[in-house]
């Protein structure tokens, strides 16, 4: 496995797809990176030379915010929203959806898969013998 930007990139994938395993790089950004260094997107990661891997690392370090820096930036943005008491910040504080989604149903991922109905926590009745 190649290690780029403190993330492991799988060997069997094409470079274009393998770069998307790095937090902060999606398909469109991966294509831009490969165009920026003029590399064929169809090469497998295992076929890259050390020079090509180093070229990828350098380009990503200079032009793209990824992994730890990006995660830190996102957390600081959320913290700022909470401190200025914005509506979005209050939604983050209450652990509710922040972008206008409905909450009567379908907000399980933000709320932590909480089920608050009467029969939801009950075990299934034992089978009759």
N, C-alpha and C positions, 0 to 999 in steps of 0.2 A: 504494500500500500504506500502510495506517495503521501507525504505529509506537507500540506500547503496551508498556510495561515492557521496553524495549530489545529488542523482538522485532517482526519484521514480520508483520502479519496480512494474509492475502490478501484482495484486494478483492472477488472474485466469490463468496466464501462468505457464509453467513448469520453474523450476529454470534455466535450460540450456538456454531457450529462453528469460526469463526475464532479465538475466544478459546482454543480447545484447542491452538493452535499455540504458545502460550506455555508454557514449561517450568514445571510446577507447577500448571497449570490443566487439569483433565479435564472431561468432560461434566457431571458433577454440580456441580462448582465453578462452571462457566460459567453454569449455570442459576441457582445461588444469587446470583452476582454480578448477573445481569440482573434478578432479582427484587428484589435489594437497592436497585437504582437505578431500578426500575420502567420498564425498557426492553423493547420488543417483541423477542423473540428471532428473529423472522423477517425483520428488516431486514437488507439486505445491507451489508457493511462500506463499500462505495463510497458508499452513500446516507447514511451518518452525517454529521452536522454536526460542526464543530470543537468546539462546546460539548458534544456527546454524547461525543466521543472524549476530551475533557478530563475529563468526569465519570467515564468508565470508568477512565482513568489514576489519578485521585485515589482512587477506591474500591479499586482493586487495590493501590495503594501503602499504603493504610491497613489493609486487612483480609486480604490474602493474601501469603504469602511466595512469591516467584517468581524465576526466572532466576538471576542471580549469587548472591544471598543464599541461595537454597535449595540450589544446588550446593555452596556453601561449607559450609553446615550439614551436608549429607550427608557431605562429605569429613571434617569434624571429628568426626562421629559414628563413622565408620569408623576414624579415627585413634585415637579414645578406646578403641574396642573392642580395637584392636591393643595399645595401651599397658597396658591392664589384663589382658592375656593371656587374654581370654575365648576360648571355643571358636570363636565366630563371627569374632573377630578373627584367630585363627590360620588359619581357612579363607580369609579375605581375603588374609592374608600369603602363603599357598601358592597363591593364585589358583585356588581350588577353589570349588564351589558352597557357599553358607553356610546354605542353608535346607533341608537334608535330602534333596536330590535325589540320585539314584544317580549314580555316577561311572564304572561299568564301561562304560556307553554314555551318550550324550546330554549330556555336559557340555562340548560343543564351544565354546559361546559364552564361557564363563568361561575355558577353557583356551586360547583363541585358535585354534580350529579345528585343533588338533594331531592328526595321524593317526599312530598308533604301531603299525601292523600291518606285516607283512612286505611285502606287495605294494602298499601304498598310495602309495609315493613313486616307483614305477616308471613309466616311460613306456610307452605302448601299443606293442606290437610293430608294426613296419612291415608294411604289406600285402605279401603275396607277389606277385611279378611274373610 
